[in-house]
């Protein structure tokens, strides 16, 4: 597979960690292979091509890159099976390959390393590649799993190869429970590594909670729900409030539903979606009274636009949307084009812009 490839007229670079993983696994044999990816599943596809009899899986926690990779695999007629779920499949594999990045989240990396090693059969091989030639952090973390570690040093990065000789003595739990007050209500939440604002209530979410108005019998859509803190607060704010959680992260959807369970909420649902899709299959499009969202601040407002378009589709006439941001100018201007009765609230260093459908 070349270092450059093209899809739909757009040129992509092969991530260094993917190339390192391809090189480190090129001579290995396996019947069942599990990969993660730091790109578009390039290593998984290379392994599938080199081992035509093997079952090869590429796992994602986020739905958007999983969908793109699945489309690309189909276009290239690759046998790789793309999975998107909160955890690596609870099955046994001969080979697990994890291309990683030094810029990744440390706790999520630890969780995936532990899961991948746990999924290996005795005698199976774990390969971890890093796009940093002076790496020490991953070396230390992989060595915790087993001492028979081989370090494959390259000019720009490094790969590690580890054979599983015995099971882990203890599986560490990286999830967390926390609580916060919303008026007289104590809201409980659970989150996992890889979920936005893991282990704590985000300040932007707090600003959103303090601004939103929730009435009895409201049907609330929480887009980009994370651990479900905003949606759970909404559900506890008034009588008979129903909440639908949406997120592109499989761990976030799982966490939101667990948070709802902690708060003994029963009228809740969740959708794993990367385009704000929610409720269409249940005939709920255009039936929500309130939409709340805390979009990430990267991607040049593309994700914020997805949140707003979801609000347009899902709000009933007269319904209100609340979006929190640190960039007031763009959000206020764009919402003024899509909604009426725009209001702006500044608190806790954030801006919450609301409007009516």
C-alpha angles and dihedrals in degrees: 000000000000124000089242125047135171132222125175091350092304120117119221132191122230104241114242093236090055091052091047090050091049091052094045094051099038097103099038124106124214141155098207120033130183121194137177119198142221090197132013101321095279094149092048091051092048091051091048089053093048094044105041093175096050128099106234124192129187114201130205134180092196119067100210097062089039091056093046092049092048090053091048092049089052092048091051092041091238120168093220113128110219117213130188117191142125093261140024110271111278094236137106122267136184094212133024119188122190118183103196138184130223087226093058126109109277098215093048089049091053091048094050093045091053093046094048093051091045091053093054119100116234106281092025123129132240119202121190121180127192130196093223123082095203095051117153101152097067090040089059094044095049091045089058087066096052140342100226090087125157117201114207104198118200133179096261104017147001139241129203127210121197130175117213109236100165140004122271113270093219135014111219118221111224096184122105140199123211138163141211140180126252103183106300093343123098107212118201124201140181125204140177136213108281094033117115113265093007113200097008146054110263114236091230090053089050090053090049092050092050092050104042120096115215124186133193114283093015118152107218129199114203107197117197086012099180107183090351096252096141095043093048091049089051092050091053094045098078143003122287096003114164120203132200116194122207129184139148091224114085091207091053092053090049092047093049092054091047089050089052089052091051088055092047092241116161107175095072137116136175139208129197102220138147096197102050093262110161135155098359093119090050095048092249099124107124092013103098122108096197134024120192126186141175103188122192116258099235132078095064093274093305092123092044088054090052089053092050094047089050089053090051091052098042106038120092117228108287092021119135131229125204120195124178122210146155091220105068098171099064096038096048092048094047095045090050087061094051106032141032133228093038115196129185126205123186117202141140090008092301136099123227113198118193134184143169126247 
